[in-house]
Amino acid sequence: MRLKAIQELGIKEVPVIKASELTEDEQREFIIKDNVGFGEWDFDMLANDWDTEKLEQWGLDMDFIDEEEHHVKEDDFEVDEEIKTDIVLGDLFEI
């Protein structure tokens, strides 16, 4: 998007930062900041694998996290030990 905007403006030279020169933490920060405006998010991954305080500092709204939703609750669902079916290896299913 940046390249297209620069080309449309007729700008010939711009400063760049090579991702290979960033530390791992700086790369993670860049990924979030670069996608804040238009990125598509895997909210489960963000909630479980990232520091939410850092995400908020970098501009990502973390209001989507419902702490109670992330706690596992036992249910009384029972599964038969042997399920009978006529499915065989090689069957195709349309979903």
C-alpha positions in Angstrom: 0.0 0.0 0.0 2.9 2.3 0.9 4.6 1.6 -2.4 1.5 2.3 -4.4 0.9 5.6 -2.6 4.5 6.7 -3.1 4.3 5.8 -6.8 1.1 7.7 -7.2 2.7 10.8 -5.6 5.7 10.5 -7.8 8.1 10.3 -4.9 11.5 8.8 -6.1 13.2 8.1 -2.8 11.9 7.1 0.6 13.5 5.8 3.8 13.1 2.1 4.6 13.8 -0.2 7.5 14.8 -3.8 6.6 12.9 -6.3 8.7 16.0 -8.5 8.8 17.7 -5.7 10.8 15.1 -5.7 13.5 15.2 -7.8 16.6 12.5 -10.5 17.1 10.6 -8.2 19.5 10.8 -5.3 17.0 9.5 -7.6 14.2 6.6 -8.7 16.4 5.8 -5.0 17.1 6.0 -4.1 13.5 3.6 -6.9 12.5 1.0 -5.6 14.8 1.4 -1.9 14.1 1.4 -2.6 10.3 -1.9 -4.4 10.5 -3.8 -2.3 13.1 -5.7 -0.3 10.5 -6.6 -3.0 8.1 -5.4 -6.4 9.3 -7.4 -9.5 9.9 -6.8 -10.9 13.3 -6.7 -14.4 14.8 -8.1 -13.3 18.1 -7.6 -16.6 19.8 -3.9 -16.6 18.9 -3.5 -12.9 20.0 -5.2 -13.6 23.3 -3.1 -16.8 24.0 0.3 -16.1 22.4 0.9 -12.4 22.7 1.3 -10.0 25.6 -2.0 -8.1 25.7 -0.4 -5.0 27.4 2.1 -4.7 24.5 -0.6 -5.2 21.9 -2.6 -2.3 23.5 0.6 -0.1 23.6 1.0 -0.8 19.8 -2.5 0.4 19.0 -4.5 -2.8 18.9 -7.9 -2.6 20.8 -8.0 -5.6 23.1 -11.7 -5.1 24.2 -12.6 -8.3 22.3 -11.1 -10.5 25.1 -13.7 -11.8 27.6 -11.7 -13.3 30.4 -14.5 -15.6 31.5 -14.9 -17.0 27.9 -11.4 -18.4 28.1 -11.9 -20.6 31.1 -12.6 -24.2 30.4 -15.8 -25.5 31.9 -16.7 -29.2 32.3 -19.9 -30.4 30.7 -22.0 -33.5 31.1 -21.6 -34.5 27.4 -21.1 -38.2 26.9 -19.7 -40.0 23.8 -20.5 -43.6 23.1 -17.3 -45.6 23.2 -18.1 -47.3 20.0 -19.8 -45.4 17.2 -21.2 -47.4 14.4 -21.1 -46.0 10.9 -20.9 -47.2 7.3 -18.1 -44.7 6.4 -15.1 -46.4 4.8 -11.6 -45.2 3.8 -11.9 -43.3 0.5 -15.4 -42.0 1.0 -15.9 -38.4 -0.1 -18.0 -35.9 1.7 -19.5 -32.6 0.4 -19.8 -29.9 3.1 
